[in-house]
Amino acid sequence: MMTGFPQTPYLLRAARGEVLDRPPVWMMRQAGRYMKAYRDLRDKYPSFRERSENADLAIEISLQPWRAFQPDGVILFSDILTPLPAIGIPFDIVESKGPIIDPPIRTAEQINQLCPLDVEKLPFIRKALKALRDEVGDKAAVLGFVGAPWTLAAYAVEGKGSKSYSIIKGMAFSRPAMLHKLLGKIADAIAVYVRYQIESGAQVIQLFDSWAGHLSPQDYDTFALPYQQRVVRQVKKTHPDTPLILYISGSAGVLERMGQSGVDIISVDWTVDMAEARRRLGSNMKVQGNMDPAALFGSQEFIRNRILDNIRQAGNGGHIFNLGHGVLPGTPEDNVRFFFETAKQADQLLKHSEQLLAVPA
Ligand code: CP3
């Protein structure tokens, strides 16, 4: 075997559709509350904005799961809301309440006052992404991420998370031109922000349109898809080779539509059978996912079986193994370790399980 030559990280090879001995593996929200190291740091630095906007803290937190589990992807510790202050929408994340935007964006005048994104207001992003690349080298890929326009607009208009999205939907269904203006401004800002992340060192970008799964397909086509496309089109113009992943929570009803966004990889939640998802998305689309995050509360035997089932269902090539949504607070760290170890041995474990099946009765 050749040594000393740089290797291309598994995650980038899978993102290009290469057939590998095993899929790369990382976890959404892999840096966070289920880790004791994170909770200890959070006790010392209680402000989420400080943890994510002080570059040294963001670097340290991003590296906690890297040091503990060596995932194939290292995602920047940040939030989808992080760029909003740079267009004139301040926010806070309040313990046990989640994100708060006060005042929420509800009037044409507020939308007119939003400014184009100024990356100089986000210097910690450049510093953190550069440092992550230096630290992980070619052993893993560094991921950046952004919220997609619908989801960011939902936070901006609702002012917080929501179960019904009745305020933004009310705006969509009574003053659509006003909402389209907001979505357009957010899309252009997000495109600038994605380019900035790539230029700072991000090798893959995940777009979270987490709340687009609450839209009817008709409204998805009107308020979510065109703005995903607007971001993707602008980014691909300058950075055609950076793989883009799109994630939506509760996406089963709009999976084919997600494929029209122009991204390279669809991140599938766990309510969809992965083999079916691949058939629905077609052979050119790469996929990510999709084990139920709650499976990590099961026995290790259960976790192992679910991992191998998932990898079998996804088939060889163009699959990035992940959970179907973020890892849940309270997940035993030992099971997270087991998840990564098992996924990284999937080739041997699958061969072994086929031999077991092949043993004549
Ligand atoms: O994946 C990673 O490790 C990167 C970190 C990351 C965070 N937020 C850190 C975070 C990522 C990728 C996000 C994205 C994000 N943020 C999404 C899209 C992903 C998804 O879950 O669908 C959304 C919708 C948000 C908005 C947001 N920020 C929510 C709903 C919350 C949780 C509120 C709560 O208390 O449960 C946050 C805060 C947040 N962002 C936390 C973390 C680790 C928890 C805050 C804490 O440290 O206590």
Boltz pocket constraint, residues with backbone or C-beta under 6 A from the ligand:
constraints:
  - pocket:
      binder: B
      contacts: [[A, 27], [A, 28], [A, 29], [A, 30], [A, 31], [A, 32], [A, 33], [A, 42], [A, 48], [A, 75], [A, 76], [A, 77], [A, 78], [A, 79], [A, 80], [A, 81], [A, 93], [A, 94], [A, 95], [A, 96], [A, 97], [A, 98], [A, 99], [A, 145], [A, 161], [A, 208], [A, 210], [A, 249], [A, 326]]
      max_distance: 6.0
